[in-house]
Amino acid sequence: MIRVSNGEYLIGVGSYDMTGPAAGVNMMGYANIYQTTAGVHFRLRARTFIVADEDSQGPRFAFVNLDSGMASQLVTIKLLERIKSRYGNLYREENVAISGIHTHSGPGGYLQYLVYSVTSLGFVQQSFDAIVNAIEQSLIQAHENLKPGSIFINQGDVEKGGINRSPSAYLLNPEEERGRYKSNVDSLMTLLKFVDSASGKSLGSFNWFPTHGTSMTKNNRLISGDNKGAAARFFEDWFADSTTNKSLSTTPNIGKIVEKAHRIKATGGRLCGETTSKGFKVRKNDGSLFVGAFCQSNVGDVTPNVLGAFCTDTGKPCDFNHSSCNGDNQICLGRGPGYPDEILSTKIIGERQFQKAVDLFTSATEQVSGKIDYRHVYLNFTNIEVELDNSNNNNVVHTCPAALGPGFAAGTTDGPGFAGFQQGDKEISEKWRKERDILKKPSQYQVDCQHPKPILLDTGEMFDPYAWAPAIIPIQMLRLGNLIILAVPGEFTTMAGRRLREAVKETLISYGRGEFEDDTRVVIAGLSNTYSQYIATFEEYTQQRYEASSTLYGPHTLSAYLQEFKKLAKAMATGETISKGPSPPDLSTIQRRAQIGPFGDSPPSGVKFGDMKEDIKVPKRGFFKRGDHENRPYATFWSANPSYDLLTEGTFAVVETLIQGQGWIPAYDDDDFSLFFKYKLDESGLYSLANIEWDIPDDVMLGVYRLRHFGSSRKEKDSPIVYFTGASSAFAVLS
């Protein structure tokens, strides 16, 4: 039963740490087998909001935003199994949406279809468990926090948050259609603000805006939420008004500060408890923290590398149609605004989103009111009959089994793929045809269906040892008053997303009997519930750049989405129910797993875990300077592989500050943008090292600091885990 709200809902928000294994696990996104995790820049989180009718028995839905590359069908299946055991049928596949921000710097191995786990060498249980557990805990937190509240909505443009990385493909869309838009990317951010009615306190905020999570390059090995994860961290810290130990201050006696720092030596390694690091967190997750999420949208052809793509050999712009340099795709690279510093580029693009979110958040006055509703269906996308809306006599077409073309292998300007390929390739060399046919020679039906895409990988017809690509995928609509959220299982290009939003809105208005008006807002939540790669327009498909070559189900993929979403929209507008459709498979029992270890760690003879290998080296002047980003404090500890225990809601790294009368207080941890935890083996390749590096912020409090490391290990595979810590010598930070 659907009820109308007068502007009061039950609202709840939650957040939980989903940082996966920080050593030796392939990152999901660039398909670079050499890009394995080796530390943490800042932690990944699952952030959830739940909205329910003010009558707690009425309709509700949950929206989960993941600091991951994308959602996963298997994650959804197992999450719902867990939630059902706790809440019964309150949260189901119909009313739970799970969306990924599309960072390319998170641990992989958590998707069930084989093509997405090739570079991770199969399924990685630890990655998968970290994500499922975080979603579950964030949803529980949001549910337990449900309280009467109001929701406000606001929209505005993000300046220089992304550019189109396939502009030549965009230009193939009809001129009249392109003329209706001021740019070849969408710049609009849509933001929700959640406010507790009783206290007037803001509880959280979620927004949608499209830009790729590729500010961090394919060479990065530190776990990172990329620009959207950074924006969320900046936003949540802004709301908390920072902490007193990060505020600007002056010191009355520089000499005493330096003298005190010089007297405090490293502690040496010591054993500690399993949860000790949690006590050193700066932001302790007790369920009361403000939750700020930066969600993904129709991101398919949008890059955050806004300076454009250039050839590394000549410095000139890359070829417009193929994004290559004299035929070489490897040396055509996009440049972020902080080029050549990928960390700075991540920060700048994150700040541009964060600053717009603050502007929209502080100026939001339009209150959301109206129905809560949802529709969800599973579709076998390999053979959907599509009725085209045109005057052509042949107006009935079909989608195809999944396939990838050579443009997919070429990669993008954000991260080039294999050498010897270019975006826009319409033919495959004899060498690669033979390699392809060893795996699976495509049927003639598939060749004809996918045309003009030449098939490099016939993933939709490959089932050994199990399915390489999804066949059954979900589409979903959520309604919150006059806001419609379209949860799509892939990456729509800019124009594909525009057509989808327009089609849904027109259908709602047409069948809504006055219930939906021109002020109806439709947003796309990309990479939701499962992952089926890209959705390009029919016109873009003809060029076969990366996005089109990765449009799995053939040239009419977008038309099928438009048709099926219009069915959902009509059902929502008229109050009709819709059949569930065929259920996707659960492939968890047949996953291949090649990830091994760690099986045991020990420090060198005479050394304890947590001891210093290399202590702080203070500059000759005797102190570090606030805002000096060239000379950074760093220390190296004897450690162990960080995958024994992920220290969930804890930390591997801490910056402590000495406060008179209080002792050592945590000031920064590994969830801060300024602190880096890096893992590696020593020169012998036998012993583990943890390097902690601090980029001293401009607004840090002057005083005495030290770096602390937490870790865990076991001597043998089945022996109990031990936990340890150690701190460096102290150092002074002055202006």
C-alpha positions in Angstrom: 0.0 0.0 0.0 1.3 3.4 -1.0 0.7 6.4 1.3 1.2 10.1 0.7 3.6 11.9 3.0 3.1 15.5 4.1 6.8 16.1 4.2 7.5 13.9 7.2 9.2 10.6 6.7 11.1 8.1 8.8 14.7 8.6 7.9 17.9 6.9 8.9 21.5 6.9 7.8 24.4 4.6 8.4 28.0 4.1 7.4 30.5 1.3 7.8 34.1 0.5 6.9 34.4 -1.8 3.8 38.2 -1.5 3.3 39.3 -4.9 1.9 42.7 -6.6 1.8 45.5 -4.0 1.6 48.2 -6.3 0.2 48.5 -8.4 -2.9 44.9 -8.2 -4.3 44.2 -7.0 -7.8 42.3 -3.7 -7.9 39.0 -3.6 -9.8 38.7 -1.2 -12.7 41.7 -0.9 -14.9 42.1 -4.7 -15.5 45.8 -4.2 -14.9 47.1 -7.5 -13.5 50.1 -5.7 -12.0 48.0 -3.2 -10.0 47.7 -5.0 -6.7 47.0 -3.4 -3.3 50.0 -2.3 -1.3 48.6 0.0 1.4 45.8 2.5 2.1 45.5 6.1 1.1 42.1 6.4 2.8 39.5 3.9 3.8 36.5 2.8 1.8 33.0 2.9 3.2 29.4 1.7 2.6 26.9 4.5 3.2 23.2 3.9 3.4 20.0 5.9 3.7 16.6 4.5 4.5 13.4 6.4 3.9 10.1 5.0 5.1 6.5 6.2 5.4 5.9 7.9 8.7 3.6 5.0 9.5 6.4 2.4 10.0 4.2 -0.3 8.4 4.1 1.7 5.1 6.5 1.5 2.1 10.2 2.1 2.4 13.4 1.7 0.5 17.1 1.6 1.2 19.8 3.1 -1.0 23.4 2.0 -0.4 26.4 3.8 -1.9 29.6 1.8 -2.0 33.2 3.0 -2.3 33.8 0.3 -4.8 34.2 -0.1 -8.5 30.6 -1.2 -8.9 27.9 -3.3 -7.4 27.9 -7.1 -7.7 25.0 -9.5 -8.3 26.5 -12.0 -5.8 27.0 -9.3 -3.2 23.3 -8.4 -3.6 22.2 -12.0 -3.3 24.2 -12.7 -0.1 23.4 -9.3 1.5 19.7 -9.9 1.1 20.0 -13.4 2.6 21.6 -11.9 5.7 19.1 -9.0 6.0 16.2 -11.4 5.6 17.4 -13.4 8.6 17.3 -10.2 10.7 14.3 -8.2 9.3 12.2 -10.8 7.4 10.8 -9.3 4.2 11.2 -5.7 5.2 14.2 -5.2 2.9 14.1 -7.1 -0.4 15.6 -6.9 -3.9 12.7 -4.7 -4.9 13.4 -1.9 -2.4 17.1 -2.1 -1.8 19.4 -0.4 -4.3 23.2 -0.9 -4.1 25.3 1.5 -6.2 29.1 1.8 -6.6 31.0 5.1 -7.0 33.4 3.5 -9.6 36.7 3.9 -7.9 39.4 2.0 -9.7 41.5 1.7 -6.6 39.6 -0.8 -4.5 40.3 -4.5 -4.0 38.7 -6.7 -6.7 37.6 -10.3 -6.9 34.0 -9.9 -5.6 32.0 -10.2 -8.8 30.7 -13.6 -9.8 31.1 -13.5 -13.6 34.4 -14.8 -14.9 35.5 -11.9 -17.1 35.5 -9.6 -14.1 37.8 -11.8 -12.1 40.5 -12.7 -14.6 43.0 -10.2 -13.4 42.3 -10.9 -9.7 43.1 -14.5 -10.5 39.6 -15.6 -9.5 37.2 -14.9 -6.6 38.7 -13.2 -3.5 36.6 -14.1 -0.5 38.1 -11.5 1.8 37.2 -8.7 -0.6 33.7 -10.0 -1.0 33.2 -10.5 2.8 34.4 -7.0 3.6 31.8 -5.5 1.2 28.9 -7.6 2.2 29.6 -7.1 5.9 29.9 -3.3 5.5 26.6 -3.0 3.6 24.8 -5.1 6.2 26.2 -3.1 9.1 25.5 0.3 7.4 21.9 -0.8 6.6 21.4 -2.1 10.2 22.8 1.2 11.5 20.4 3.2 9.2 17.5 1.0 10.3 18.2 1.4 14.0 18.5 5.1 13.5 15.1 5.6 11.8 13.3 8.6 13.2 10.8 11.2 12.0 12.5 13.7 9.7 12.3 15.9 6.7 14.1 15.7 3.4 15.2 18.6 1.3 16.3 18.6 -2.3 18.6 20.9 -4.3 20.3 21.0 -7.7 23.2 22.9 -9.2 26.1 22.6 -11.6 29.6 21.3 -10.7 32.2 23.3 -12.6 35.0 21.4 -14.2 34.2 18.1 -12.6 34.5 16.1 -15.8 34.9 16.2 -19.6 33.9 13.8 -22.3 36.6 11.3 -23.1 34.9 10.2 -26.3 33.8 13.4 -27.9 34.0 12.0 -31.4 31.5 9.4 -30.6 29.2 12.0 -28.9 29.2 14.0 -32.1 27.6 11.1 -33.9 24.4 11.7 -32.0 21.8 13.8 -33.9 22.7 17.5 -34.2 19.2 18.5 -33.1 19.5 16.4 -30.0 23.0 17.7 -29.2 21.7 21.3 -29.7 19.4 20.9 -26.7 22.3 20.7 -24.3 25.0 23.2 -23.5 27.8 20.6 -23.1 28.7 17.1 -24.1 28.7 16.0 -20.4 26.1 16.5 -17.6 27.2 18.9 -14.9 24.1 18.8 -12.7 24.4 17.6 -9.2 21.2 16.5 -7.4 21.4 16.5 -3.6 19.2 15.3 -0.8 19.5 16.6 2.8 18.2 14.6 5.7 17.1 16.5 8.8 15.9 15.1 12.2 12.5 16.8 12.9 12.9 16.7 16.7 16.3 18.3 17.0 16.6 20.1 13.7 20.0 18.4 13.3 21.2 17.4 9.8 21.8 13.6 9.7 23.3 13.2 6.3 23.3 14.0 2.6 23.4 12.0 -0.6 24.1 13.4 -4.1 24.4 12.1 -7.6 26.8 13.5 -10.2 28.7 11.8 -13.1 32.5 11.6 -13.2 34.8 8.6 -13.4 36.7 7.3 -10.4 40.0 7.5 -12.4 41.8 10.5 -10.9 44.1 7.8 -9.5 46.0 6.1 -12.3 46.5 2.5 -13.2 49.9 2.6 -11.5 48.4 3.5 -8.1 48.5 0.6 -5.5 47.0 2.4 -2.5 43.4 1.7 -1.6 41.4 4.8 -2.3 37.9 6.0 -2.9 39.3 8.3 -5.6 37.6 11.7 -6.1 34.1 10.7 -4.9 35.5 9.0 -1.8 37.7 12.0 -1.1 34.7 14.3 -1.6 32.7 12.3 1.0 35.6 12.5 3.5 35.9 16.3 3.0 32.1 16.7 3.3 31.7 14.7 6.5 34.7 16.4 8.1 33.4 19.8 7.1 30.1 19.1 8.7 31.8 17.9 11.9 33.6 21.2 11.9 36.8 19.3 12.2 38.3 18.5 15.6 40.1 20.9 17.9 43.4 19.2 17.4 43.3 20.1 13.7 42.6 23.8 14.2 45.1 26.5 13.6 47.0 27.7 16.7 50.2 29.4 17.7 52.9 28.3 20.1 54.3 30.6 22.8 57.7 28.9 23.0 59.2 27.4 19.8 62.4 26.3 21.6 60.5 24.3 24.2 58.4 22.5 21.6 61.4 21.4 19.6 63.3 20.4 22.8 60.4 18.3 24.0 60.1 16.6 20.6 63.8 15.7 20.5 63.6 14.0 23.9 60.8 11.5 23.0 62.1 8.4 21.3 60.4 5.5 19.5 58.5 3.2 21.8 59.5 -0.1 20.2 57.1 -2.7 19.2 54.5 -4.0 21.7 51.6 -6.4 21.7 48.1 -5.0 21.8 44.5 -6.2 21.6 42.4 -7.1 18.7 40.3 -3.9 19.0 43.1 -1.5 20.3 43.4 0.4 17.0 39.7 1.2 17.1 40.4 3.3 20.2 42.9 5.4 18.2 40.3 6.3 15.5 39.7 10.0 15.1 36.1 9.4 13.9 34.6 6.7 16.1 31.6 5.1 14.4 29.0 4.9 17.1 26.1 5.5 14.8 25.8 9.2 15.4 28.1 10.5 12.7 26.9 12.6 9.8 26.9 10.6 6.6 27.7 12.2 3.3 27.7 10.2 0.1 28.7 11.1 -3.4 27.0 8.7 -5.7 27.7 7.9 -9.4 25.4 8.6 -12.3 25.6 8.3 -16.2 29.3 8.3 -16.1 30.1 6.2 -19.2 32.1 8.7 -21.2 32.9 11.2 -18.5 36.5 11.5 -17.2 37.8 13.6 -14.3 41.1 14.2 -16.3 39.8 17.6 -17.3 43.0 18.9 -18.9 42.5 16.5 -21.8 44.4 13.6 -23.3 48.0 14.1 -24.6 50.7 12.0 -26.2 53.5 11.4 -23.7 56.2 11.5 -26.4 55.3 14.8 -28.0 53.0 16.5 -25.5 50.5 17.1 -28.3 46.8 16.2 -28.1 46.0 12.6 -29.0 44.2 11.5 -32.2 40.6 12.7 -31.9 38.9 9.6 -33.3 41.1 6.9 -31.9 42.8 8.4 -28.8 46.2 7.2 -29.9 49.5 8.6 -30.9 50.6 7.5 -34.3 48.6 4.4 -33.7 49.9 3.7 -30.2 47.3 3.6 -27.6 49.8 3.2 -24.7 51.1 6.7 -24.8 47.8 8.6 -25.0 47.0 9.6 -21.4 44.5 11.9 -19.8 45.7 14.6 -17.5 43.9 15.6 -14.3 43.9 19.1 -12.9 46.9 18.4 -10.7 48.9 16.7 -13.4 51.4 15.0 -13.0 50.3 14.5 -9.3 47.5 12.0 -9.2 46.9 12.6 -5.5 46.5 16.3 -6.2 44.2 15.6 -9.1 42.0 13.4 -6.9 41.9 16.1 -4.2 41.0 18.9 -6.7 38.1 16.9 -8.4 36.9 15.8 -5.0 37.0 19.3 -3.7 35.0 20.6 -6.7 32.2 18.1 -5.9 32.5 18.7 -2.2 32.2 22.5 -2.5 29.2 22.3 -4.7 27.6 19.8 -2.3 28.2 22.3 0.6 26.6 25.1 -1.5 23.6 23.0 -2.3 23.3 21.6 1.3 23.5 25.0 3.0 21.0 26.5 0.6 18.5 23.7 0.3 15.0 24.9 1.1 12.7 22.8 -1.1 11.2 20.1 1.0 10.4 16.7 -0.5 6.9 15.4 0.0 4.8 12.7 -1.6 4.8 9.0 -2.1 7.4 6.4 -1.5 7.3 3.7 -4.2 9.5 1.3 -6.1 9.6 -1.1 -9.0 12.1 -3.8 -9.9 12.4 -6.5 -12.5 15.0 -9.0 -13.7 15.4 -9.3 -17.5 17.3 -11.7 -19.7 19.1 -9.1 -21.7 20.5 -11.6 -24.3 17.4 -11.7 -26.4 15.0 -8.9 -25.7 12.6 -8.1 -28.5 12.6 -4.3 -29.0 10.1 -2.3 -30.9 11.8 0.8 -32.3 10.0 4.0 -32.5 10.7 5.0 -36.1 9.1 4.9 -39.5 11.4 2.1 -40.7 9.6 -1.0 -41.8 12.0 -3.1 -39.8 11.1 -1.7 -36.4 11.5 -4.9 -34.4 15.0 -5.8 -33.4 16.7 -7.9 -30.7 19.5 -7.6 -28.1 22.3 -10.1 -28.3 24.3 -12.3 -26.0 27.1 -10.3 -24.4 30.3 -9.6 -26.4 33.3 -7.3 -26.2 35.1 -5.7 -29.1 38.7 -4.7 -29.8 37.9 -1.1 -28.6 37.4 -2.6 -25.1 40.9 -4.1 -25.2 42.3 -0.7 -26.2 41.2 0.8 -22.9 40.7 4.5 -22.5 42.7 7.7 -22.0 42.2 7.2 -18.3 44.0 3.9 -18.5 45.2 2.3 -21.8 44.6 -1.4 -22.2 46.6 -3.8 -24.4 49.1 -2.7 -26.9 48.1 -3.2 -30.6 44.5 -2.0 -30.2 42.9 1.3 -30.8 39.5 2.7 -29.8 37.3 2.6 -32.9 38.9 -0.6 -34.4 36.5 -2.2 -36.8 38.7 -5.2 -37.6 40.6 -7.8 -35.6 44.0 -9.1 -36.7 44.4 -12.7 -37.7 46.6 -13.3 -34.6 43.8 -12.1 -32.3 41.2 -14.0 -34.2 43.1 -17.2 -33.6 43.5 -16.4 -29.9 39.8 -15.6 -29.6 38.7 -18.8 -31.3 40.8 -20.9 -28.9 38.5 -19.6 -26.2 35.3 -19.4 -28.2 34.6 -18.8 -31.8 31.4 -16.6 -32.0 28.4 -18.0 -33.8 27.3 -16.4 -37.0 24.1 -15.3 -35.3 26.3 -13.5 -32.7 28.5 -11.9 -35.4 25.5 -10.6 -37.2 23.7 -9.5 -34.1 26.6 -7.5 -32.7 27.5 -5.8 -36.0 29.3 -3.4 -36.5 31.2 -4.5 -33.4 33.8 -7.1 -34.3 33.8 -9.7 -31.6 37.1 -10.1 -29.6 35.6 -11.9 -26.6 32.3 -13.8 -27.0 31.6 -13.6 -23.3 27.8 -14.2 -23.6 28.4 -17.6 -25.2 31.3 -18.6 -22.9 30.3 -20.9 -19.9 33.5 -22.7 -19.0 34.1 -23.1 -16.1 31.1 -20.9 -15.5 29.4 -17.9 -17.1 31.8 -15.2 -18.3 29.2 -12.4 -18.4 25.7 -11.7 -17.0 22.6 -12.6 -19.0 20.0 -11.8 -16.4 20.3 -8.3 -15.0 18.0 -6.0 -12.8 16.6 -2.6 -13.5 15.0 -0.7 -10.7 13.1 2.6 -10.0 12.8 4.2 -6.6 10.4 7.1 -5.9 10.7 9.7 -3.2 8.0 12.3 -3.8 8.9 14.0 -7.1 12.4 12.4 -7.2 12.8 9.3 -9.3 16.0 7.3 -8.9 16.9 4.9 -11.7 19.2 2.1 -10.5 21.0 0.9 -13.6 23.4 -2.0 -13.8 26.1 -0.3 -15.8 27.7 2.8 -17.2 25.4 4.9 -19.4 27.1 7.4 -21.6 26.0 11.1 -21.3 23.5 11.0 -24.1 22.3 7.5 -23.3 21.5 8.7 -19.8 19.7 11.8 -21.1 17.5 9.7 -23.3 16.7 7.3 -20.4 15.8 10.2 -18.0 13.7 11.8 -20.7 11.8 8.6 -21.6 11.0 7.8 -17.9 9.8 11.3 -17.2 7.6 11.5 -20.3 6.1 8.1 -19.4 5.4 9.1 -15.8 3.7 12.4 -16.9 1.8 10.6 -19.6 0.3 7.9 -17.4 0.4 9.7 -14.0 -3.0 11.4 -14.4 -1.6 14.7 -13.1 0.4 13.1 -10.3 3.7 13.8 -12.1 4.5 17.2 -13.4 7.4 19.0 -15.1 9.1 19.4 -11.7 9.6 15.7 -11.5 13.3 15.0 -11.2 14.9 11.9 -12.5 18.4 10.9 -11.6 20.5 7.9 -12.6 22.3 5.8 -10.0 24.9 4.1 -12.1 26.7 0.7 -11.5 23.8 -0.5 -9.4 22.8 -4.0 -8.1 25.0 -5.8 -10.7 27.5 -4.9 -13.4 27.0 -5.2 -17.1 29.6 -2.7 -18.4 28.5 0.1 -20.7 25.5 1.4 -22.5 26.2 3.6 -25.5 23.6 5.1 -27.9 23.0 3.4 -31.3 24.9 6.2 -33.0 27.9 6.0 -30.7 27.9 2.2 -31.1 28.7 2.7 -34.8 32.1 4.2 -34.0 33.2 1.4 -31.6 35.2 3.4 -29.2 35.7 1.9 -25.8 32.3 2.6 -24.4 30.5 1.2 -27.5 32.9 -1.8 -27.7 32.0 -2.5 -24.1 28.2 -2.2 -24.7 27.6 -5.9 -24.1 24.2 -6.7 -25.6 24.6 -5.2 -29.1 23.6 -2.0 -30.9 20.1 -1.9 -29.5 21.1 -2.2 -25.9 20.0 1.3 -25.1 16.7 0.9 -26.9 16.0 -2.2 -24.8 16.7 -0.2 -21.6 14.4 2.6 -22.7 11.6 0.1 -23.5 11.9 -1.8 -20.3 12.2 1.3 -18.1 9.2 2.8 -19.7 7.3 -0.3 -18.6 8.5 0.2 -15.1 7.5 3.9 -15.2 4.1 3.1 -16.5 3.5 0.5 -13.8 4.6 3.1 -11.2 2.4 5.8 -12.6 -0.7 3.6 -12.8 -0.1 1.7 -9.5 0.3 -1.6 -11.3 2.5 -4.4 -10.0 5.1 -6.0 -12.3 6.3 -9.6 -12.4 9.7 -10.3 -10.9 11.2 -11.9 -14.0 13.8 -14.7 -14.1 16.2 -14.9 -11.1 19.9 -14.5 -11.7 22.1 -17.4 -10.8 24.1 -17.7 -7.5 27.5 -18.9 -8.7 29.2 -18.7 -5.3 29.8 -22.5 -5.0 31.7 -22.8 -8.3 33.9 -19.7 -8.1 37.6 -20.3 -8.9 40.0 -19.1 -6.2 43.7 -18.7 -6.9 44.5 -16.0 -4.3 46.7 -17.5 -1.6 48.0 -16.4 1.8 49.3 -14.9 3.8 50.3 -18.0 5.7 52.8 -16.7 8.3 54.9 -13.7 9.1 57.9 -13.2 11.5 60.2 -10.3 11.9 64.0 -10.7 11.6 65.9 -12.2 14.5 66.2 -9.8 17.4 63.4 -7.5 16.1 59.8 -7.2 17.3 56.8 -6.4 15.2 56.3 -2.6 15.5 60.0 -1.8 16.0 61.4 0.9 13.8 63.4 0.0 10.7 63.7 3.7 9.8 62.8 6.4 12.3 61.7 10.0 11.6 64.4 12.1 9.9 63.9 15.6 11.1 65.0 18.4 8.7 68.2 20.3 9.7 66.2 23.2 11.0 65.0 20.9 13.8 61.3 20.7 12.9 58.8 20.2 10.1 56.8 23.1 8.8 53.0 23.3 8.6 51.9 23.1 4.9 55.3 22.0 3.7 54.3 19.3 1.2 57.8 18.5 0.0 59.4 17.6 3.3 57.1 15.0 5.0 57.5 13.0 8.2 57.7 9.3 7.4 58.7 6.2 9.3 59.2 2.6 8.5 58.1 -0.2 10.9 58.8 -3.9 10.9 55.4 -5.3 10.2 53.3 -8.1 8.7 51.0 -8.6 5.8 47.9 -6.3 6.5 45.5 -9.0 5.3 45.6 -11.1 8.4 43.1 -8.7 9.9 41.7 -5.8 7.9 41.3 -3.8 11.2 37.8 -2.9 10.1 36.7 0.4 11.8 40.2 0.5 13.1 43.4 1.9 11.5 46.8 0.8 10.3 48.3 4.3 10.8 47.9 7.2 13.3 49.4 10.6 13.7 49.3 11.4 17.5 49.8 14.8 19.0 50.9 15.5 22.5 48.4 17.6 24.5 49.3 19.0 27.9 47.4 17.3 30.6 46.0 14.6 28.2 49.0 12.9 26.8 49.1 11.5 23.3 45.9 12.0 21.4 45.1 10.7 17.9 44.9 13.6 15.4 44.8 11.7 12.0 44.3 8.1 11.0 44.3 6.1 7.8 40.9 7.5 6.9 42.4 10.9 6.4 43.5 12.2 3.0 46.8 13.5 4.3 48.0 10.2 5.8 49.5 7.3 3.8 50.0 3.7 4.9 52.2 1.8 2.5 53.1 -1.9 2.6 56.0 -3.7 1.0 58.6 -6.4 1.6 62.2 -5.6 2.6 65.2 -6.0 0.3 65.4 -9.7 1.1 61.8 -10.3 0.1 61.3 -12.2 3.4 60.1 -9.5 5.9 57.2 -7.1 5.8 57.5 -3.4 6.2 54.9 -0.7 6.9 55.8 2.9 5.8 53.7 5.7 7.2 53.9 9.1 5.5 52.1 12.3 6.5 51.5 15.2 4.2 51.2 17.9 6.9 48.0 19.9 6.3 48.0 23.7 6.1 45.6 23.9 9.1 47.4 21.5 11.5 47.9 22.6 15.1 51.4 23.5 15.9 53.0 21.1 18.4 54.6 17.7 19.0 53.7 14.7 16.9 54.6 11.1 16.3 53.6 8.4 13.9 52.0 5.1 15.1 51.5 1.8 13.3 49.0 -1.0 14.1 49.2 -4.5 12.5 48.5 -8.1 13.0 50.2 -11.4 12.2 50.4 -15.1 12.8 53.4 -17.4 12.8 51.8 -20.2 10.8 48.6 -20.6 8.8 46.4 -22.0 11.6 48.1 -20.2 14.6 46.2 -17.5 16.4 46.5 -13.9 15.2 48.5 -11.5 17.3 48.2 -7.8 17.3 51.0 -5.2 17.7 51.7 -1.5 17.6 54.7 0.8 17.8 55.3 4.5 17.6 58.1 6.6 16.1 60.2 9.2 17.8 58.4 12.5 18.2 58.9 15.6 16.0 57.8 19.2 16.1 55.5 20.9 13.6 55.8 24.7 13.5 54.8 27.4 11.1 
